[in-house]
Amino acid sequence: MRRYDPFFDVVILDCAPGLSFAALAALYTADKIIVPFRPDYVSLHAVDRVALIIEQRSNLDELSDVPLERRRYACLANYVRDNPRERLLIEELGLAHPMLATELPLRDGIANAFDWFAHKRTIEDKYGTATADVRKLYEEVGSFIAEPAMA
């Protein structure tokens, strides 16, 4: 995103799930990356794979040589339900990958946030019971992207 530096402080690229050419270009171009994941075993594998791409490493041993605080990405637990199996998966992922402290619970307010309305809505109207979670994420992401990128 360096060529946009004179014009913008932050550029956010929201990519669809999957590793399309556009998503790969975004991963290679970005200074900082948020990797959302669901706490399930498929996502654990997917986070490992995308982390290798982001950090341009060939295998998990090479990735483990990059300290967590020097990595360009942080993981965001999404669709979190309150059960011990998911908690264990989140903790397991946090041992190998940098994690945001914020977790987005499974809430209708988040799942339905992209529904279209003809009129403007407040954040409370849009996210409902998830408003506090979204605000917490906003604050943490702001801090994360403000940290200088490590070379």
C-alpha positions as CSV (number, residue, x, y, z in Angstrom):
1,M,0.0,0.0,0.0
2,R,3.0,2.2,0.0
3,R,2.2,4.0,-3.2
4,Y,-1.0,5.4,-1.5
5,D,0.9,6.8,1.5
6,P,0.6,10.4,0.4
7,F,-3.2,10.1,0.1
8,F,-4.4,7.8,2.8
9,D,-3.4,6.7,6.4
10,V,-5.2,3.4,6.1
11,V,-6.5,1.4,3.1
12,I,-8.7,-1.6,4.0
13,L,-9.1,-4.4,1.5
14,D,-11.9,-6.8,2.5
15,C,-11.3,-10.0,0.6
16,A,-13.7,-12.9,0.2
17,P,-12.7,-16.2,1.8
18,G,-10.4,-18.3,-0.4
19,L,-7.1,-17.6,-2.1
20,S,-8.1,-16.0,-5.4
21,F,-5.5,-13.9,-7.3
22,A,-7.0,-10.8,-5.9
23,A,-6.7,-12.1,-2.3
24,L,-3.1,-13.2,-2.9
25,A,-2.3,-9.8,-4.3
26,A,-3.8,-8.2,-1.2
27,L,-1.8,-10.5,1.1
28,Y,1.5,-9.7,-0.6
29,T,0.7,-5.9,-0.8
30,A,-0.6,-5.2,2.7
31,D,1.5,-4.0,5.6
32,K,-0.9,-5.6,8.2
33,I,-3.5,-8.4,7.8
34,I,-6.4,-9.5,10.0
35,V,-7.1,-13.2,9.5
36,P,-10.6,-14.1,10.7
37,F,-11.2,-17.7,11.6
38,R,-13.9,-19.9,13.0
39,P,-12.8,-22.1,15.9
40,D,-12.8,-25.4,14.1
41,Y,-10.2,-27.8,12.9
42,V,-10.5,-26.8,9.2
43,S,-9.8,-23.2,10.2
44,L,-6.7,-24.2,12.1
45,H,-5.3,-25.7,8.9
46,A,-6.4,-22.7,6.8
47,V,-4.7,-20.2,9.2
48,D,-1.5,-22.2,9.0
49,R,-1.6,-22.1,5.2
50,V,-2.4,-18.4,4.9
51,A,0.2,-17.5,7.5
52,L,2.8,-19.3,5.4
53,I,1.7,-17.2,2.4
54,I,1.7,-13.9,4.3
55,E,5.1,-14.5,5.9
56,Q,6.5,-16.1,2.7
57,R,7.7,-19.2,4.4
58,S,7.8,-22.8,3.0
59,N,6.7,-24.7,6.1
60,L,5.6,-24.3,9.7
61,D,9.1,-24.8,11.1
62,E,10.3,-21.8,9.1
63,L,7.2,-19.8,10.2
64,S,8.0,-20.6,13.9
65,D,11.4,-18.9,13.4
66,V,9.5,-15.6,12.9
67,P,8.6,-14.2,16.4
68,L,4.9,-13.6,16.8
69,E,5.4,-9.9,17.4
70,R,7.2,-9.5,14.1
71,R,4.5,-11.1,12.0
72,R,2.4,-9.0,9.6
73,Y,-0.9,-10.6,10.6
74,A,-3.1,-11.2,13.6
75,C,-5.9,-13.7,13.9
76,L,-9.5,-12.9,14.9
77,A,-11.7,-15.6,16.4
78,N,-15.1,-15.2,14.7
79,Y,-18.4,-17.0,15.3
80,V,-17.3,-18.0,18.8
81,R,-19.7,-19.9,20.9
82,D,-19.2,-20.4,24.6
83,N,-18.0,-24.0,24.7
84,P,-14.8,-25.7,25.9
85,R,-13.9,-27.3,22.6
86,E,-13.8,-23.9,20.8
87,R,-11.9,-22.3,23.7
88,L,-9.3,-25.1,23.4
89,L,-9.0,-24.5,19.6
90,I,-8.6,-20.8,20.0
91,E,-5.9,-21.3,22.7
92,E,-4.1,-23.8,20.5
93,L,-4.1,-21.5,17.5
94,G,-2.8,-18.7,19.8
95,L,0.3,-20.7,20.6
96,A,1.4,-20.7,16.9
97,H,-0.1,-17.4,15.6
98,P,-0.5,-13.8,16.9
99,M,-4.1,-13.3,18.1
100,L,-6.3,-10.3,18.6
101,A,-7.7,-10.2,22.2
102,T,-11.2,-9.4,20.8
103,E,-13.3,-12.4,19.8
104,L,-16.5,-12.0,17.9
105,P,-19.3,-14.2,19.3
106,L,-21.9,-15.9,17.2
107,R,-24.6,-13.2,17.3
108,D,-27.4,-12.3,14.9
109,G,-26.3,-8.6,15.1
110,I,-23.0,-9.6,13.4
111,A,-24.4,-12.2,11.0
112,N,-27.1,-9.8,9.8
113,A,-25.0,-6.6,9.7
114,F,-24.7,-6.7,5.9
115,D,-28.5,-6.8,5.3
116,W,-29.5,-3.8,3.1
117,F,-31.7,-1.0,4.4
118,A,-32.8,2.0,2.4
119,H,-32.1,4.4,5.3
120,K,-29.1,5.1,7.4
121,R,-28.8,3.2,10.7
122,T,-26.9,3.9,13.9
123,I,-24.2,1.4,14.9
124,E,-26.6,0.2,17.6
125,D,-29.4,-0.4,15.0
126,K,-27.0,-2.2,12.7
127,Y,-25.3,-4.5,15.3
128,G,-27.8,-4.7,18.1
129,T,-26.5,-6.9,21.0
130,A,-23.1,-7.2,19.2
131,T,-22.4,-3.4,19.3
132,A,-20.0,-3.6,22.2
133,D,-18.1,-6.5,20.5
134,V,-17.8,-4.5,17.3
135,R,-16.6,-1.4,19.1
136,K,-14.0,-3.4,21.0
137,L,-12.8,-4.9,17.7
138,Y,-12.6,-1.4,16.1
139,E,-10.4,-0.1,19.0
140,E,-8.1,-3.1,18.8
141,V,-7.7,-3.1,15.0
142,G,-6.9,0.6,15.2
143,S,-4.1,-0.1,17.6
144,F,-2.9,-3.1,15.5
145,I,-2.7,-1.1,12.2
146,A,-1.0,1.8,13.9
147,E,1.9,-0.4,15.0
148,P,4.8,0.0,12.6
149,A,5.2,-2.8,10.1
150,M,8.2,-5.0,10.8
151,A,10.6,-5.9,8.0
